[in-house]
Amino acid sequence: MDTIGTKTIETERLILRRYRVEDAEDMFNNWTSDPEVTKFLSWPTHTSVEFTRKLLTDWVSYYEDGKTYNWGITVKGDDHVIGNIAVVDRDERTCSYEIGYCLGKAYWGQGIMPEALKAVIDYLFEGESDLMRVYTTHDVRNKKSGRVMQKAGMHYEGMLRGSKKNCRGIHDAAYYSVLRSDRVTRKQYEELFNEMYPNFFEQEYIRNIPEDEVVSEQVLRLQDFDEGIYEKDFPANVTFGYFDGDLEALRRDVATVVGHWPQYFTENSRIYCGYVDGKVASFCLIEDFGEHVVNGVKCRIGGPGCVGTLAEYRNRGIGLSMIRNVTAILRDEFFDISFIHYTYEPQWYGLLGYKTVVTWNGRGFIPDEQA
């Protein structure tokens, strides 16, 4: 992995900088000598400033390799270090970094640590194009550290029993992470849209969509999909499965929902349906949009398309259950992202975890502040 090393990071209130040997006294006074700060750390409380100075001398020398990430935390206008944040472990096989941190007790409860953690996460992802995951862990008894991770926007992954060791011994550890795929921007989704649907806004029927008519594009990262998020019981006469029947009859049904959709339902299409008494009630295409690079990550993208429910079967949960099943199929076929294109029903898909990433009308993309 290419590395950018420790460079100064500035936030709204903080400056994160390289250590200097003369920081030893501030470091000792603010945190290394405080047993309450070191209680859940992997190293013991320092008993002398000389010990802290020797450690700091080593830390400063490590900057020369260009691979070290280790910052002293300072408040703007005051160059005294009040805490530490660093990359404490790395796995080049999975392109992941673990971050550790601590802060002087006098500065707890002021939002300083979440601000520093978020800044370092941004720095690492923006500086290293091959970095895929940043994670942190905490002793499950140290709930305050977990709140820091949550406030920095990290995602809770779970707990591993007896997986870490600190001053109190081997302990159960809670894990939080941020993946590069979590950090896709609105601009990057617009670029993906244009790649998947080139010249889309030049089509006449798209240009005729009124300015006040908002259309959504939605995505769901399939590793995050929980099919149990939506469950509905149906009588025995309601079933679901791949379509295998009279294609022309299906096209006639499709035309009653949207007139121009039948052209997309062909012998080569993968069609999934909900049935009532063996008759099609809901239908959709299982689409494969191929592989695309999104924020430096190669993703296989699919999705349910041309989704419709016949009028007499609406508002029964059949259509949404069908989409839940299709989303599970995409996940089980190792697609990375399910993409909902051109929908007026974002809240409906939202019940399954889909998120709106782009909105548009006949004039083009709608900026976030206008959506």
C-alpha positions in Angstrom: 0.0 0.0 0.0 1.2 3.5 -0.8 1.5 5.7 2.3 1.4 9.4 2.8 2.7 9.5 6.4 1.9 12.0 9.2 1.1 15.4 7.9 -0.6 18.3 9.7 -4.5 18.0 9.8 -6.6 21.1 10.7 -10.2 20.9 11.8 -12.6 23.5 13.1 -11.1 23.5 16.6 -8.0 21.4 16.4 -4.6 21.0 14.8 -3.2 17.4 14.7 0.5 17.5 14.2 3.7 15.5 14.4 5.2 15.1 17.9 8.4 16.8 19.0 10.6 15.5 21.8 9.8 18.7 23.8 6.1 17.6 24.0 7.1 15.0 26.6 6.1 17.0 29.7 2.7 17.9 28.2 2.2 14.3 27.2 3.1 13.1 30.7 1.0 15.7 32.5 -2.1 15.3 30.3 -2.5 11.6 29.8 0.4 9.1 30.1 0.7 9.5 33.9 -3.1 9.4 34.5 -4.3 5.9 35.5 -7.9 6.9 34.6 -6.9 7.7 31.0 -4.7 4.6 30.6 -7.3 2.3 32.3 -8.4 0.6 29.1 -5.2 1.2 27.0 -2.7 -1.5 25.9 0.2 0.1 27.7 0.7 0.9 31.5 0.6 4.3 33.1 4.0 6.1 32.9 5.8 6.6 36.2 8.2 9.3 35.0 8.5 12.0 32.4 11.8 10.5 31.4 10.1 7.3 30.3 7.6 9.4 28.3 10.5 11.4 26.7 12.3 8.2 25.7 9.2 6.8 24.1 8.6 10.1 22.3 12.1 10.1 21.0 11.4 6.8 19.4 8.1 8.0 18.0 9.7 11.1 16.4 12.3 8.9 14.7 9.7 6.7 13.1 8.3 9.6 11.0 11.3 9.2 8.7 9.9 6.0 7.2 6.9 7.8 5.7 4.7 4.9 6.9 3.9 6.1 10.4 0.6 7.8 11.3 0.9 9.3 14.7 -0.5 12.7 15.7 -0.4 14.8 18.8 -3.8 16.6 19.3 -3.7 20.3 20.0 -6.4 23.0 20.3 -6.1 25.9 17.9 -4.3 28.8 19.5 -2.5 26.5 22.0 0.3 24.3 20.8 0.3 22.0 23.9 -0.5 18.4 23.1 -3.6 17.2 24.9 -4.0 13.7 23.4 -2.9 11.2 20.8 -4.4 9.5 17.8 -2.5 7.0 15.6 -2.7 4.1 13.2 -1.8 1.2 15.6 -2.1 -1.7 13.3 -2.4 -2.4 9.6 -3.2 -5.3 7.4 -1.9 -4.9 3.8 -3.7 -8.1 2.8 -7.1 -6.5 3.4 -5.9 -2.9 2.9 -7.2 -1.9 6.4 -5.9 0.2 9.2 -6.8 0.2 12.9 -6.9 3.6 14.8 -6.2 4.0 18.5 -6.6 7.2 20.5 -6.6 8.7 24.0 -7.2 12.2 25.4 -6.4 14.0 28.6 -9.2 13.8 31.2 -9.5 17.6 31.4 -10.7 17.6 27.8 -13.3 14.8 28.0 -16.9 15.5 27.1 -16.1 18.4 24.7 -16.4 16.5 21.3 -12.7 16.8 20.7 -12.0 13.1 20.2 -14.8 12.5 17.6 -13.6 15.6 15.7 -10.1 14.3 15.6 -11.1 10.7 14.7 -13.3 11.8 11.8 -10.5 14.1 10.5 -8.0 11.2 10.6 -10.4 8.9 8.8 -11.0 11.5 6.1 -7.2 12.1 5.8 -6.4 8.4 5.4 -9.1 7.7 2.8 -8.4 10.8 0.8 -4.6 10.2 0.9 -4.5 6.5 0.2 -6.4 5.3 -2.9 -6.0 1.6 -2.0 -7.2 1.9 1.6 -10.4 -0.1 1.9 -11.3 -0.1 5.6 -10.5 1.9 8.7 -11.6 0.3 12.0 -11.4 0.9 15.8 -12.0 -1.3 18.8 -12.8 -0.7 22.5 -13.1 -2.8 25.6 -16.8 -3.4 26.0 -16.6 -1.9 29.5 -15.4 1.4 28.0 -18.7 2.6 26.6 -17.5 6.2 26.3 -15.0 5.1 23.6 -17.9 3.5 21.7 -19.8 6.8 21.7 -16.7 8.5 20.2 -16.7 6.0 17.4 -20.5 6.5 16.8 -20.1 10.3 16.8 -17.3 10.0 14.2 -19.8 8.2 11.9 -18.3 4.7 12.2 -20.5 1.6 11.9 -20.8 -1.0 14.7 -19.8 -4.4 13.4 -20.1 -6.5 16.5 -18.2 -7.9 19.5 -15.4 -10.5 19.5 -15.0 -12.3 22.8 -11.5 -12.3 24.3 -10.0 -10.8 21.1 -7.9 -8.0 22.6 -5.6 -7.4 25.6 -5.1 -4.2 27.6 -3.9 -3.1 31.0 -6.8 -5.0 32.6 -6.1 -8.2 30.7 -7.7 -10.1 27.8 -11.1 -8.6 27.1 -14.1 -8.7 24.8 -13.8 -6.0 22.1 -16.4 -4.0 20.2 -15.5 -3.3 16.6 -16.5 -0.2 14.6 -15.5 0.5 11.0 -15.8 2.7 7.9 -15.4 1.2 4.5 -14.4 3.1 1.4 -17.7 2.1 -0.1 -19.5 3.9 2.8 -18.0 7.2 1.6 -19.4 7.5 -1.9 -20.3 11.1 -2.6 -23.3 12.6 -4.4 -21.0 13.6 -7.3 -19.7 10.0 -7.6 -23.3 8.7 -7.8 -24.0 11.2 -10.5 -20.9 9.9 -12.4 -22.1 6.3 -11.9 -25.6 7.3 -13.2 -24.1 8.9 -16.3 -21.9 5.8 -16.9 -24.9 3.4 -16.6 -27.3 5.6 -18.6 -25.2 7.7 -21.1 -27.1 10.7 -22.7 -30.0 10.0 -20.4 -31.2 13.6 -20.1 -31.0 14.2 -23.9 -34.0 11.8 -24.5 -37.1 13.7 -25.4 -39.5 11.9 -23.0 -37.1 12.6 -20.1 -36.9 16.3 -21.1 -40.7 16.4 -20.9 -40.8 15.5 -17.2 -42.0 18.7 -15.4 -39.5 20.6 -13.3 -41.6 20.0 -10.1 -41.7 16.2 -10.7 -38.9 14.7 -8.7 -37.5 11.3 -9.6 -35.2 9.3 -7.4 -32.3 6.9 -7.9 -31.7 4.5 -4.9 -29.0 2.1 -3.8 -28.6 -0.6 -1.2 -25.2 -2.1 -0.4 -26.1 -5.8 -0.4 -23.7 -6.8 2.4 -25.9 -4.5 4.6 -29.2 -6.0 3.4 -31.4 -7.7 6.1 -34.3 -9.5 4.4 -36.0 -9.7 7.8 -36.5 -6.0 7.8 -39.8 -6.5 6.0 -41.9 -9.6 6.7 -45.5 -10.2 5.8 -47.6 -13.3 6.1 -49.7 -14.3 3.0 -52.3 -17.0 2.5 -51.3 -20.1 0.6 -52.6 -18.8 -2.7 -49.9 -16.0 -2.8 -46.6 -17.3 -4.1 -43.4 -15.9 -5.5 -40.9 -17.1 -8.2 -39.3 -16.7 -11.6 -41.7 -16.2 -14.4 -42.3 -19.2 -16.7 -45.4 -18.8 -18.7 -47.1 -16.9 -21.6 -44.8 -13.9 -22.2 -47.4 -12.1 -24.4 -49.9 -12.4 -21.6 -47.4 -10.9 -19.2 -46.6 -8.1 -21.6 -50.3 -7.2 -21.7 -50.4 -7.1 -17.9 -47.2 -4.9 -17.9 -48.8 -2.5 -20.4 -51.7 -1.8 -18.0 -49.1 -0.5 -15.5 -46.7 1.4 -17.8 -47.4 1.4 -21.5 -43.8 1.4 -22.8 -42.4 -1.3 -20.5 -43.4 -4.4 -22.5 -40.5 -3.9 -24.9 -38.1 -4.7 -22.0 -39.8 -8.0 -21.2 -38.2 -10.5 -23.6 -37.4 -14.2 -23.8 -33.9 -13.4 -22.5 -35.1 -11.4 -19.5 -34.9 -12.7 -16.0 -38.4 -12.0 -14.7 -39.5 -12.5 -11.1 -43.2 -12.3 -10.0 -45.6 -12.4 -7.2 -48.7 -14.6 -7.9 -52.2 -14.8 -6.6 -53.9 -18.1 -7.5 -51.3 -18.6 -10.1 -51.9 -15.3 -11.8 -49.3 -12.6 -12.0 -49.9 -9.9 -9.5 -46.5 -8.2 -9.4 -43.6 -8.3 -11.7 -40.0 -7.0 -12.2 -36.9 -7.6 -14.2 -33.7 -8.8 -12.5 -31.2 -6.5 -14.1 -27.4 -6.9 -14.3 -25.7 -3.5 -14.9 -22.2 -5.1 -14.9 -19.1 -4.0 -13.0 -18.4 -0.3 -12.3 -15.7 1.4 -10.3 -17.3 3.5 -7.5 -14.9 5.6 -5.3 -12.0 3.3 -6.3 -13.9 0.1 -5.5 -15.0 -2.3 -8.2 -18.6 -3.2 -7.7 -21.0 -5.6 -9.4 -24.3 -3.8 -9.7 -27.8 -5.2 -10.4 -31.3 -4.3 -9.4 -35.0 -4.8 -9.8 -36.3 -2.9 -12.8 -39.6 -2.1 -14.4 -41.3 -3.0 -11.1 -45.1 -3.0 -11.2 -48.2 -4.4 -9.5 -51.6 -4.8 -11.2 -54.2 -2.4 -9.8 -56.4 -5.1 -8.2 -53.5 -6.4 -6.1 -51.9 -3.2 -4.8 -51.5 -2.3 -1.1 -51.3 -5.9 0.0 -47.5 -6.1 0.4 -47.1 -8.4 -2.6 -44.9 -6.0 -4.6 -42.6 -5.1 -1.7 -42.2 -8.8 -0.7 -41.3 -9.5 -4.3 -38.6 -6.8 -4.3 -37.3 -8.2 -1.0 -36.9 -11.6 -2.6 -35.2 -10.1 -5.6 -32.8 -8.1 -3.4 -31.9 -11.4 -1.6 -31.3 -13.1 -4.9 -28.9 -10.4 -6.0 -27.1 -10.6 -2.6 -26.8 -14.4 -2.9 -25.4 -14.1 -6.4 -22.6 -11.9 -5.1 -23.7 -8.6 -6.5 -22.3 -5.7 -4.4 -25.0 -3.1 -5.0 -28.7 -3.2 -5.8 -29.7 -0.1 -7.8 -33.2 1.2 -8.2 -33.5 3.4 -11.3 -36.2 6.0 -12.0 -38.6 5.7 -9.1 -41.3 7.9 -7.7 -41.6 5.7 -4.7 -38.5 6.2 -2.6 -40.3 5.7 0.7 -41.6 2.4 -0.5 -38.2 1.0 -1.3 -36.8 2.7 1.8 -38.7 0.1 3.9 -36.1 -2.5 2.6 -33.2 -0.2 3.4 -32.7 1.5 0.0 -31.3 5.0 0.2 -31.9 7.8 -2.3 -28.5 9.0 -3.7 -29.6 11.2 -6.6 -32.7 13.0 -7.6 -33.6 14.5 -10.9 -36.3 16.0 -13.2 -36.5 16.8 -16.9 -33.8 19.5 -16.5 -31.2 17.1 -15.0 -29.9 16.4 -11.5 -31.4 18.3 -8.6 -28.8 19.7 -6.2 -29.2 18.5 -2.6 -30.2 21.9 -1.3 -33.1 21.9 -3.7 -34.2 18.3 -3.4 
